[in-house]
Amino acid sequence: DLNDAEQKVVIVSSYSAHDSTVRAKITLTSSYFDSNPEPEVNDAVVTIYDHIGNATNVPLTANGEYILSNYIPIINSTYTLTVNYNNSLYTATCDLAPLVPLEPITYDSIPPGIFTESGGYIASLNFYDPASVVNHYEIILSKNGKIKDNLDQIFTQDDNLTDGNFVQRPLFGRFFHLYDTVGMEMRTIDQQVYNYLNQAIETVSNQNSAAPGNPEAFWDNGALGYFSAYSSSFQEVIIL
């Protein structure tokens, strides 16, 4: 038997320097056994602040989604997002790091065997890591235009062992076939987001754990979720 936990606010928010757009999805937690969608929050006040404290409202669009377009980024600065809901204020901050360009995607054929019964192709991430700068990355693949961005589909990367070097990393676990279009987005994220994603990936990868836990709190005041401000680079290739 499971007791119902106290209902919490869930805020998943991002600020993409690529398209100058702030996005926030706000919901409430529900019972583990509830088959209905998570309740959406449509009456919050969402505000983003730049590094000198200028405030800009992020308006509600629909279905618990708040979107602000044409919010021009300032690289190497810190952004703060606040959510005022039900007489409570939730706050998170994030650093916006410079873009690190992706090099063209490469791929290799994998014969039938241990990795895949039918064989296929594995795509490789390629980029030059900036020297003497601590960097953290989130990598998202797409296949024939369909983005693979669930927690159990994304990849993370740091430069603890590769600072200033050329990085080539096969992204094992995602297989492609002849004539597939492979897309790759590499986001330069701050360390707090990197840590949060790794903890969340670890949680969803261990569904058989007797006591799975949430990642470390990103928002203050007890909200779940995270806020990621990031720069990103894109590449695409057709497997021939």
N, C-alpha and C positions, 0 to 999 in steps of 0.2 A: 504494500500500500504506500502511496505517495501523498504527502501533504501538499496542499497548494501553497506555493511561495507568494510572498508579497509581490504585487504587480509592479513592474519597473518600466521606465521609459527606455526605448532603444533608439539611438540616433546614429545612423550611418551616413557620414557626410564626406564630401570631397571637394577640392578646388583644383581644377585642371588648368595649368598655365597654357596648355596647348590650345584649348578653345575658350579660355578666359571665362569659365563657367563654374559657379558654386552650386553644388547640389546637396540636398539633405533629404533623407527619408526617415520619417519619425513614426514609430509604432509603439504599442504596448505589449509586454509579454502576456502570454496566455497559458492555460493549463497544458501540460504535456499530452493529455488525452483529448484535447479540444481539436476537432477536425476543421473548425472554421479558420479563415485567415486571421492573422494577428490584427487586432484593432488598430486603425489608422488614427493619427493625431493631426487634425486639420485646423486647430485653433491655437497653435503655438506662435510665438514671435521669434523669428530667427534673424540674427544680426551677425555680420562679419566685420571685424576691425582690422585695419592695417597696422603696420609697425609703429605708426605715430598716433594711433588711437582714433582715426577717422572711422565712423560707423556707417554701414550701408545695410539696409533691410534686404533680406532674402525672401521674396514673396512666395506665398502658397500658389501652386498650380492646380493640383488635384490629387486625391488619394494619398494624403500624407506626404506628398512630395513638394519640396520648396526649391525653386530654381532661380538663380540670378545670372543673367547673361552679360557679356561685355564688361566684366570686372577685370580690368587690366592688371596683370601680375607685376610684382616687383621682386625680382630674383634676389636670393640671399637675404630675405626678410622673414619676419615671424607674423603669422596671422592667428587671430583668435576668433572662434565662433562661439556664440552664446545662443541658448534656446531657453526662452521663458515660457513655461507651461504649468498650468494649474498651481500658480503662486510659488513655483520653484524655478530657480535659475541654474542651468547646466552650462559649464564652460570647458572648452578644450583649446589648446594652442598647438601650432605645428609650424615648422620651418619649411620654407620653399627653396629647394636646392636647384642649382643650374641643371640644364639638360645635359645628358651624356649621350652622344649620338650612337645609334646602332649601326654596325656595318652590315652588309648584305647577309641574309640568311643562307646558311649552307645546310645540306642534308646528306644523309648516308642511308643506303639500303641495309635492312636487317633481315637475314634469312629466317625462315621458320625455325623455331626452337624455344629457348628458355623465355625470351622476352615477349614473343607473340607467336601464336600457333600458325598463323597464316603468313607471317612476314610482313614487311612494310618499310616505311621510311621514318627516320628520326631527324627532326630539325635541330640545328645548333644555333645558340645565341652567340653573337660575335660583337665585341666592342673593345675600345681602348679605355681602360680605367684611368682617370686623371691622377697624376702623381701627387703625393703628399696631401691628399684630401680624403677624409673619411666618407665613403659613399655606401648607400644601401639601395637595393633595387627590388622592384616587384615586376615580374614578367608574366604577361598574359598572352596566350596563344589564341588564334582563331583558325577555324577550318571551313573553307568555302563560305566565308562571310559570317559564320556563327561564332560568337565570342565565347571562349571557355573561361569564365571568370568566377566560378564557384570556388569556395575555399579549398576544396579537394582537387582543384584543377590548376591553380596558380603556382608559380615558383617564386622563390626569394633568393637573393644573392647579396653577399657583402664583399668587401675588398680586403679582409684581414690578411689573406695570403696572396692577393693579386694587385696590390696597390701599384699603380703606374705601369701595369703590364697589359698586353693584349690578352683578352679572355675569350676562349672558345669553349662553350659548354653544351654538350648534347643534352636535350631536355627529355630524358628517359621517362617513359610512362605515357607519352602521347604519340601515337603512331598515325602515320599518314599513308596515302596510296597514290599511285600514278595519276597525274592530272589534278590532284588536289591543289587548291590555293591555300598556302600557309601564310597567315599573318602573325606578326609579333609586335607587341607593344612593350617597351621597357620604361618603367616609371622610376624616376629618381625620388626616393622617399626619405623621410627623416627616420632617425634611429628608433624613436618611440613607435612609429607605425610599423617598422620592420619587426620589432619585438612583439607587438600585438598580433601581427599576421602569423608569425611563427607559432605563437602560443595557440592561436585559433586553429591553425592547420593541424597542430599536434592533437588538439581536442577532437576535431572531426575525423582524424585518422585513427583514433582509438575509441571507436564506438562501444567496444566491449569492456571498457574500463568500468569498474564498480562505482567510481565516484568521479565522473568527469567534472572539470572545473572551468569557470570562465577565465579568459585572459585577465591580466592585470588591468585595473580600472584605468580607462583613458579619460573619460569625462569625470569631473568632480560631481559630488552630490548624488552618487549612486546610479547614474545612468549607464546603460550598456552601449556597446558600439564604439566607433572611433571617428576621427576627423583627419583626413589625409590631404595635405597640399602637396602637389607634385608637378614636376616637369616630365615630359615623355617624348620618346622617339619611336618611329614606326618603320617597319620593313615588311615586304610581302614578296613571295616567290611562288611560282607554279612548278610542281614537281614533274619533271619531264625525263 
